[in-house]
Amino acid sequence: MVYLNTVSERIQKNSERIQKNLFSGFFCFLEVNSKQLSPIDGYDRLSMNNDQTFPRSARLTSPEEFKTVFKKAHKLNFKEFTVYVLQNNRIESRLGLAISKKTVKKAVSRNLIKRIIRDSFRLRRKKLKGWDIVFVSRFAAPQMSKSKLEVLTAKVWKRLES
């Protein structure tokens, strides 16, 4: 083992080691990223199935869009949610979520509820044509299990498909 006597030798040695690690890490990063983008491995972002996405056009985004749905829509009442559905003049359906802090206290629970509803909508989006749908949470929503929430969303989609 070599002992470095002076401070300048230690600094020199450490800086060489850091530069070497950074340099090799950079090339590892390039190799990993180039592998992910290569169509040889079966991963090509451009050929990703667009039926499975949730684009901005499939969302209710502005307050005006939510207001029109709340004013004119038909309500589906459940213990955990009120679902507002309104026929729109578009080819595809749009989803809006109103999961409030007042009804679902914990952010983790709110995000989980939104993620499950979004995912369920994303998978059924092509079958649901021409609807604006808004889920509004109620006080029983946080006690709901994942499977029960999936069953409830399936009921809503089934009603809208028929």
LOTOR-929413 format. One record per residue (C-alpha): residue in one letter; x, y, z. Coordinates in steps of 0.001 Angstrom, whole numbers, plus 500000, padded with zeros to 6 digits. Layout:
  aa      xx      yy      zz
   A       X       Y       Z
...
This chain:
  aa      xx      yy      zz
   M  500000  500000  500000
   V  501365  503387  499049
   Y  501096  506183  501591
   L  500840  509707  500245
   N  502813  512100  502377
   T  501816  515529  501266
   V  498403  517089  501001
   S  499006  518097  497407
   E  499730  514476  496433
   R  496445  513367  498063
   I  494484  516070  496285
   Q  496133  515198  492975
   K  495379  511485  493410
   N  491735  512129  494442
   S  491071  514496  491543
   E  492499  511946  489073
   R  490255  509233  490554
   I  487171  511475  490415
   Q  487841  512467  486799
   K  488348  508841  485835
   N  485065  507792  487523
   L  483097  510654  486009
   F  484490  509940  482579
   S  483735  506216  482740
   G  480300  506933  484238
   F  479495  509205  481317
   F  480250  506437  478822
   C  478184  503952  480832
   F  475301  506453  480711
   L  475626  506742  476929
   E  475704  502980  476500
   V  472586  502462  478637
   N  470637  505213  476874
   S  471639  504060  473413
   K  470498  500530  474304
   Q  467095  501801  475440
   L  466528  503650  472184
   S  467636  500877  469866
   P  464860  498959  468113
   I  467039  495837  468232
   D  466064  495178  471860
   G  462379  495537  471014
   Y  462110  498971  472596
   D  461141  501703  470226
   R  459256  504700  471580
   L  457877  505687  468196
   S  456102  502384  467694
   M  454527  502392  471185
   N  450853  501448  471154
   N  448921  504741  471111
   D  445733  503047  472349
   Q  447318  502710  475782
   T  448282  506369  476267
   F  446512  509156  478146
   P  447143  512315  476104
   R  446165  515835  477039
   S  443285  515706  474550
   A  441701  512966  476694
   R  441571  515201  479803
   L  439279  517914  481024
   T  441728  520701  481772
   S  440093  524110  482059
   P  437671  525291  484745
   E  435137  526153  482016
   E  435093  522551  480816
   F  434462  521321  484365
   K  431689  523920  484878
   T  429837  522860  481741
   V  430008  519217  482820
   F  428764  520051  486329
   K  425862  522141  484959
   K  424595  519910  482155
   A  425690  516399  483067
   H  423816  513360  484220
   K  424878  512152  487707
   L  425744  508629  488700
   N  425744  508439  492493
   F  427754  505909  494413
   K  428640  505795  498091
   E  432259  506799  497420
   F  431921  508974  494291
   T  429574  511077  492265
   V  430276  510631  488583
   Y  429128  513331  486165
   V  428744  512191  482563
   L  427947  514423  479625
   Q  427775  513543  475952
   N  430217  515699  473986
   N  430570  516381  470273
   R  434021  514815  470037
   I  435299  511508  468780
   E  437037  510583  472012
   S  436025  510774  475653
   R  437670  513033  478210
   L  438236  512476  481921
   G  438293  514939  484791
   L  439063  514193  488433
   A  437961  516229  491430
   I  439460  514413  494411
   S  439509  517030  497155
   K  441616  517351  500285
   K  438435  517767  502262
   T  437135  514310  501393
   V  440448  512423  501064
   K  442853  513816  503650
   K  446088  512037  502766
   A  447923  512903  499549
   V  448995  509289  499112
   S  445362  508169  499080
   R  444304  510965  496722
   N  447072  510096  494284
   L  446299  506380  494455
   I  442617  506995  493717
   K  443471  509268  490796
   R  446033  506827  489421
   I  443607  503878  489496
   I  440786  505849  487851
   R  443140  507279  485215
   D  444581  503866  484430
   S  441146  502289  484131
   F  440011  505095  481818
   R  443195  504851  479765
   L  442580  501159  479096
   R  438928  501679  478087
   R  439355  505024  476333
   K  438838  503730  472781
   K  435575  501970  473684
   L  434100  505066  475336
   K  433320  507469  472540
   G  432055  511004  472997
   W  431775  511423  476784
   D  433014  513981  479274
   I  433382  512208  482612
   V  434173  513770  485991
   F  434739  511752  489169
   V  434051  513721  492372
   S  435117  512098  495621
   R  432921  511695  498688
   F  433873  511070  502302
   A  433716  507257  501901
   A  436360  507269  499136
   P  439488  506872  501348
   Q  438203  503625  502906
   M  437774  502047  499498
   S  440116  499219  498492
   K  441879  499106  495129
   S  439810  496186  493897
   K  436537  497855  494894
   L  437582  501035  493096
   E  438409  499031  489974
   V  434989  497336  490141
   L  433260  500711  490520
   T  435078  502209  487534
   A  434244  499096  485490
   K  430547  499633  486342
   V  430731  503228  485153
   W  432481  502297  481898
   K  430002  499487  481249
   R  427085  501897  481660
   L  428646  504373  479248
   E  429539  501750  476646
   S  425943  500581  476323
